[in-house]
């Protein structure tokens, strides 16, 4: 498990490109046959990926110093591509097609990640947050997610936002998760930008072609920095940072949040004239 420590926003202003990438970019999440995890001290979220091939992969992490991964945690899995995923939770089996989500609550001890077809393995992305209560395991398919049509082609940000884990959807202790899919001809996400000082956020960019890139903006609104991001790479976004980006083509991204406030609309908008 890779460990990422929290950063003071004043120190952030002095970072080189290499340091920015080292602290905030997760470059390799999907390795065939392996479980990849990054532990961030921002709200102690764990961000990870798994590509189960011939044998199922067991969810475990000795670094947490607990008897099992979900002893004090909750987790959400999302199939971002490849074939159908098969996840077993304490003997109960769930199948996930692309963009289906499975929430697993605190207290579940035996979680195994598999693929229905080893020749076309699933690519499972997951985020985990600390939990204070046991909540039921629940699957939501992309067809059941509540789509919100946002933006327009005129502003290059026509997109569909799907919310899975939130106050009016899958119930969790503090984790929120959804997917935003940009339409052909649109490249901007989350602009005008915002911050939410009560929650951190993680972004996974996916459904990108090998030669396309995202320019991800982060930092305090008055002094932003950028990261160049490739397909299936993730960003750790601190609570004090904007999180927005533009691509060389349309794309999709998973957004997940954890922190003190569970209200999806709790965000502080940043006026375009304030961005620098």
C-alpha positions, 0 to 999 in steps of 0.5 A: 500500500502506497502512503500519501501524507497531507500537504499544507496549502502554503507549502503546496505553492512551492512544489515542482511538477515532480513533487505534485505528481508524487503527492497527488497523482496515482499513476498505476491502479490496474495491474493484472492479477494484483490489488493496488492501493493508495492510502491518503491521510486526507480523511484516511481514504483508500483508493485502489484498483484490481484486475482479477484474472484467473484467480479471485483477489482477496481484499486485505491490507496488513497496513491497516493493523486490523483483523480484516479490511472492513473492520472499521471501514466501508468500501465501494467498487465500480467496474470501469471496463473490461468484462463482468466482475464477480464479487463475493461478500461473506459468501454472497455473490454480486455481478457487476457490468461496466459502470455498476457499483457495489457498496459493502459496509463495515463488518464484512470479513471475506471479500473476494474480487473475480472476473467472469471471463479470465480472457476479458478481466474486469477492471475494478476501481474502489474507494474506502472510508472510515465507518462508524456503523454497519450498513447493508451491502447493496448493488446499483446498476448504471440503469438504476443510477439517477442521471443528471444532464448538465452543461452544454455543447456551447460551453464544451461541458455537456455531460451526464452525472450519475450519483450512486452513493449519497443521501438519496441513493445507496446509504453509507457512513461518509463515502459518496461516489458517482460517475460523470460522462462527458459527451462527444465535443465536450472536454471541461468538467466541474467548471466553474470550479468549487471547493468543499473544505469539509470533504476531500475528493478523489478523481479517476479519469477513464474511457480515454484513448492512449494518446489523449490527456487531461489537464487537471487543475488543482490548488487554491483558487487564487494560485492553481497548478496543473497535472497532465493525466493519462487514462485510468490514473487518479487524483487525490484532491485536498479539501482546500483545492479546486478539482477541475480539468479539460481533456484533448477529447471527451472522457469519463471520471469517477468522483468519490468524497469522504469527510465531515459533511455528507451533504452533496450540495455543500460546496463553495463556488469559485467565480471565474474572475477569482481563478488564477 
